[in-house]
Amino acid sequence: MSDNNKRLFYGSCFALITTALSFSIRAGILPQLGESFNLTAQQLGYINRMWFLGFPISMVLGGIFYNTIGPKNIMRFAFVAHTAGILLTIYAGGYGGLLISTLLIGLGNGCTEAACNPMIADSYEGKMMNTLLNRFHMWFPGGIVLGSVVSLFMTNWGMSWQAQIWIILVPTVIYAYLFYGQIFPKPRSAESASLKGNLKAMATPLFIFISICMTMTAISEFGPTQWVELILSKSGAQPMLVLALITGIMAFGRYFGGEFVHKFDQTGVLLGSAVVASLGIFLLSTFTGGMVYVAAVLFAVGICFFWPNMIGFTAEKIPASGAIGMSIVGAFGMFSVSIWQPIIGGWIDSARERAAATGMEGDALELIAGQETLQSMITFPVILIVLFTFLLFWMKKRQTPAVQTA
């Protein structure tokens, strides 16, 4: 890679680290936010929703205007949104302030996806594109590992949740510096640069199907991880260490995942991932103590390749959809997660009420509430097993004529 391309790629990685820290640190401080502002789990879910809601809004708009305003301007907006959201979170006066500030951070995160995914796809193709997309997306779990450890130690040292939020500004400033003054790539093909062509490619059964699948892959990944502090708090394992373990394995897998994906193709990898993720969530909902970490390893392997391969599938199998296609697929995923956040919070509240009605209290009540919530979450990857099995045969059928002709 040229020096220019290196700075663009590394800047993209630090922008994704910003996204990851905003995810993991917020996951770590959820109990503190609940105590500081006297919020229920459902209200915390609505705050989480704003993070995931801002994401698809800016992803869709960024995808639509990518060819018009370019990735540089999209990332300028991301920097402003990230900075404003972080500062407003720190100085939030209550529930309403947290909703607005979290939305701003979500908008900045969506801009990162909208600009950086097509920028990498336009710079490379084939095996190299898949490799770099996986390595780029490695920094989301990689950043979560960092944020989880930082949040755990800062909490144990008695530092406030505001102090933890300040940490997110560090990678924000770094990515702004790396992007400054660089030349951003243009769309690789005229077809992918045409909005009319993009929309035509998106109005196909395959694109619609993969978008529906993305709603399930996203919540399968982000459901358990975003609520890890609450649902595993009394499992006998340290929730933030569980999150660090999960995301550390994901980072490792995504960094070295290019060859793996190239060998088995995205469809085979996605189907296998759905099976392993289902088993992982099931074990998380039943194990306690040290075995929780074993279940976490399985879950991590399952969700590791979901996001980058959904984006890679779109870029490789539906290339005419262009930047907006990748953005729309990602937006479907994040919008799905935003919808489910207060619902998951409601599951926790309801499980607590049912447990309390049977006479449970204290740690036993929190344990059963977390396990019941996880059992509900198994539904998502199980549905994916069916969908990806269908997709596997669908893609093989598409390839058959070409093989016969050869």
Number of C-alpha atoms within 10 A of each C-alpha: 8 7 9 14 17 12 19 23 23 16 22 27 24 25 31 28 29 31 27 24 29 26 27 28 25 25 24 28 20 23 18 15 19 15 11 11 11 13 17 17 23 18 18 22 23 23 26 29 26 24 31 30 25 25 30 29 21 26 33 24 18 28 28 21 17 27 18 12 11 18 25 20 15 25 26 16 17 26 24 16 20 29 20 16 24 23 15 18 23 17 13 17 11 14 17 10 17 23 20 19 26 27 25 28 30 32 27 32 31 33 32 29 28 33 25 25 25 27 25 21 26 20 17 16 15 12 13 16 20 27 23 22 26 26 22 24 25 28 28 26 29 26 27 30 27 19 29 28 19 19 27 19 13 16 17 9 9 8 12 13 22 16 13 22 19 13 18 22 17 13 20 23 16 15 24 19 13 19 21 13 10 14 12 16 17 16 20 16 12 11 16 23 20 16 22 13 16 21 16 12 21 22 12 11 10 17 20 14 12 19 23 17 22 24 21 23 29 24 24 27 21 20 20 23 23 23 28 23 22 22 24 26 17 22 25 15 17 19 25 27 17 23 28 25 21 26 30 24 22 27 27 16 19 28 20 14 24 20 14 14 22 15 11 11 14 23 22 15 20 28 23 17 26 30 20 20 32 24 19 24 26 20 21 26 25 16 17 18 12 12 16 22 21 16 23 23 21 22 29 27 21 27 27 29 26 24 21 24 25 23 26 24 19 24 25 17 14 19 19 25 28 32 32 29 29 27 31 25 26 28 31 24 26 29 22 22 27 26 18 20 28 20 16 22 22 19 20 26 18 15 21 20 14 15 18 16 10 9 8 15 13 9 13 13 19 22 23 23 25 27 25 18 23 26 15 14 20 19 15 21 29 18 16 25 20 13 19 22 16 13 20 17 12 13 13 11 11 10 11 10 10 9 8 7 6 5
